[in-house]
Amino acid sequence: MRQLLQIRGLRKQYGKHMAVDGVDLNVNRGEIVVIMGPSGCGKSTMIRCINRLTEPDAGEILLDGKSILNLDDQALREFRRTVGFVFQQFNLIARLSVLDNVMFHLVMAGIPRVQAEARARNALARVGLAGSEHKNPGSLSGGEQQRVGIARALASNPQLMLWDEPTASLDPILIGEVLDVMEELVQTTNTTSIIVTHEVGFALKVADRIILMDKGKIVEEGSPKAIFADPKSEVGRKYRRLIAS
């Protein structure tokens, strides 16, 4: 299987805290990789480095063999159009309608408005929000707002989707509806996805490979079945006990 993403020796430090400590990771095209670990272990920092929302201190990140750390501002903007990012917070523009939120970045990228609107409507339909195009984001539930955020990421037709704990800011009652949408999307498309989550049941269902992190390092990786059947790391053993309970 052809590699899409290569990360080599990635490091990011905040003051005395080493958030990401020499991470190496390869991701194949079409693969669903789930990153798990305790809060503060570096998993969100790592995926934010992939599209340079966070600038790493050292290391290399290659997409299709091309370094993204050497891109100038224009090339970085073009690169980000090929990578979907779903945030912990919804980051919707309150004064815009749902439809305009989803198509805003497409129009700003120079895509004709008719084409941008068609892509936005299609993305909203894929997340179960057809008919909500003209609503204000503030009138939606938290789960619906996050689905708008997912639609916004999908509308770019990305080759890579990055999901940064997309259920972290949701009420527990609403988490299920977002996880259902995520599961449907990752299982019915060929888009490569890297998903940071604490949702163990979801990870078991969708992941081709699970990466466990602790203290800025990858401490274990493998298929869900392999990791949780016989975990080698303390983090893996904690997750196994959680599943058993």
PyMOL commands that set and color helices and strands:
alter all, ss='L'
color gray80, all
select helices_A, chain A and resi 43-50+73-80+98-108+113-126+137-139+142-154+172-188+200-206+224-229+234-244
alter helices_A, ss='H'
color red, helices_A
select strands_A, chain A and resi 3-14+17-28+32-36+58-63+66-67+83-86+160-164+192-196+209-214+217-222
alter strands_A, ss='S'
color yellow, strands_A
deselect
rebuild
show_as cartoon
